[in-house]
Amino acid sequence: MFNLAISLALCLVSTVVLVQLAGLDLWLASLIALVLFTVCYLLLTRAVMKKVANLMESAQRDLQGGRVDKAVKTLESGYRFANWQFYVKGQINSQIGTLLYLKRDFAKAFDYLQKGFVRHWVGMAMLAICYMKRNQTTKMVETFEKAVAANKKEALLWALYAYCLEKVGDKEKAEQILEKGLKKAGADERLSANLEALKEGRRMKMRAFGDLWYQFHLEKPGAVVKEQTRAVMGRRKIVRR
């Protein structure tokens, strides 16, 4: 990566200059060069990531305006920074894959999500769900395992993992994942409630996670409204005159 190469080159050149021309001891020259390397690398990294962040903000504005295709093209223009900084391309792929998934273009989203960044937990969860829908359960589990290993504190991620396991018929493993999630993510009422539901033979309820849950397209908000309407209608009493 260019940022690293430039910083290393500066480190080596400064070491030679300090030893040969300034007459410093090698250990002192190396120490100064290391400081220069660190400062240079951090400044270059900050500059590149600021440009990437600006692209992300521009894409966000396009998305808010309903211009999804334009948002994707804006993000793709960020590939030019991939050779400058580690993980930039993976982050962009995850972001594009997420946008396409939200658009329900699952096939195209899958191609990007496969090349995404493991710490982008939303993208990783979407990839795992794609594998589930393709009946590739082993791949689904592998993807979720990578995701939770890199994002231990995300309660919704643990819940999604368990939800998908239940959906493919592995209720026992789903309970184990929720128990593990409670240990890793900390006490979370939503995880606890779903663990209790599974142990009692009931289905998991994910609505407590709000809009974040619905972006995964595993349940339609309209279905919730209909269920609530039926429940209200069922509780109505007939008033006799």
N, C-alpha and C positions, 0 to 999 in steps of 0.2 A: 504494500500500500504506500502511496506517495508520501503521506504524512510521516510515516515511520521511516521511510528511506531518506527523506530530507533531514529529519532529526538525527538519524544515525550518521549521515554524512557530516553534518555540522559537528557532531560529537567527536568524530575521528579527526577532522581537520583542526578543530580547536585544540585537541590533545597534542597533535604534532606541532602546532604553532607555539603553544605554551611551553612545550619541552625544548624544541629546537631554537626558537627565537627568544622566548622570555627566560629560558634557563630554569624553569621550575622543575621540581622533582616530579617523577612520573605519577606518583600517588596523588599529589596535590593537583596536577594538571588533569588527571582522570576525574577527580572529584568535581572540579570546576566544569569540565566537559559534560559530566553527568547532569549537573544542574542546568546547563545550557540545553542539553537534550530534552530534559523534562519540560522546561519552559517553552521551548520551540514546539514540542509535540502537543502540549496543551493548547497553545495559541492557535496552531493549525487546525486542531480538532474542533476547537470552539468556533472557528471561522466557517469550517465546512458544515458543522451541525446547525449553525445559525441559518445558513443558506437552505439546508434541508427543511428546517423548521418553517422558514418562510414559504417554501413550496407546499408544506402540509397545511399551512393556514390558508393559502390561496385555493388549494383543493377543497378545503372545508367550506369556503365561501361558495365555490361552485356547487358543492353538494347541497348546501342550504338553499341554493337557488334552483335546485332540481336538475342541475346540469351534470349528471353522473358521468357521462362519457367524457366531458371536458375535464372533470376532476381526475379521471383515470389518466388522461393524456398529460395533465399537469404533473401528476405523480411520476409517470414514466420518464418525464424529462429529468427527474432526479437521478436517473441511472448514471448520468455523467459524473456524479460524485462517488460512485461505487469504488473506483480505483484509488480514491483518496483516503477513505476511512473504512475500517472494518465494520461489518454488519449493516451498512447503509442499504445495500441492495436487498437484503433480507427484510429489513423494516419496511422498505417501499413495497416489496412483494406482498407482505402481510397486509399492508394498508389497502392496496389495490384489491387483493383477494376479498378483504372484508367488505369493501364497497360493492363489489360484484355479487357477493353472497347476499347482502342486504337487498340488492336489486333482483334477487332470485335467479341470477344467471349462474347456477351452481356449477355447471360443467366448466365454464371459463374461470370461475372463482377457484375451483379445485387446482387448476394448473398453477396459479399464483401462490395459493396457500401452501402447496407442497414445497415451494422454494422460500417460505417465509422465515421469520425470526422466532426462535423458540420462546423468547421472553414476551412476545406479543401474544398474551394468553387468549385474547378473543379470537385471533386468527387461528391459533392452534386448536381451540375448541371447535371452531367451524370446520377445520380440516378433519378432526376426529369424527364429527357428525357426518361429514361427506363420506368417510369410510364406512360408517354405520349404515348409511342409506345404500351403499354399494355392496352391503353384506360382507364387508371385509373386517370382521370383528377383531381379528388379531392386530391389524393395522390401527384400528380404532383405539384399542387398549394401549398399544405402543405410543401412539401420539398423545393420548391423555397422560400417560406416565411421564413423558418428556415435559409436558406442559406443567403438571403439578410439581415436578422436581425443580423447575425454574421459577415457579410462581406459587410458592407454598401458602401465601397469605390470602389468596383469592377464594373466598367462600363459594362464590357462584361457580367457579371452575370445578371445585370438588363436587358440588351439587350436580352439575352437568354430567360429570364423569359417572356418578352413581345413577343418575336418571337414564343415561344411555345403556348402562349395564343392565338396569331393570328392564329396559325396553327390549334388549336382546335375550332376556330370559335368565340373566345371572343375578338373581335377587340377593343371594348370599354374599357375592363379591360387592354388590352395591352397598350393602350394610357395612362391610369392612372398610370401604372407601369413605363413607360418611364418618365412621369412627376415626379413621386416620385424619380426615379433614378437620374434625373437631380438635384434634391434638396439634395439628400443624397451623391451622388458621386461627385457632383460639375459639373460645366460647362463642357460638353463633346460634341464635334461636331458630333460624331457618333450617340450619343443618340438623339441629337437635329434633325439630318437629318432623322433618322428613325421615330421620332415622327411626323415630318412634312409630311413624306411619308404616314403614316397611316391616318393622317387627310385629306390628299388629295386623299385617296382611292387607294394608290399605295402599293406595297409589301415592306416589310423591306429589306434592303440591308446590309448584315453583313460582306462583304468582307474587309471592312476597318479595321476589327480587325485582319486580316492576318491569320497566321498559327494557332493562338490560337482558332480561329473560326472553322477551318477545323477539329480540333481534336475531335470535338463533332459529326462528321459524319452526319450532317444535310444537308450538301451540298458538292458535290464532286468538287475538284479543276478543274477536267477535264471539268465539265459543264461550268465553268467560261470561260475557254479557248475557248470552242466551241461558246459560246455566243459572246465573243469578236471577234472571227473570222468572225462570221456572220455579226456583226456590221461593221467590216472593209470592208468585201466584199460588203455590201449594200451601202457603201459610195463611192466605186470605180466608177470612171467615165470611160466610153469607149472612148479611144483615137482614133479618125478617121484620117486616112492618106489621 
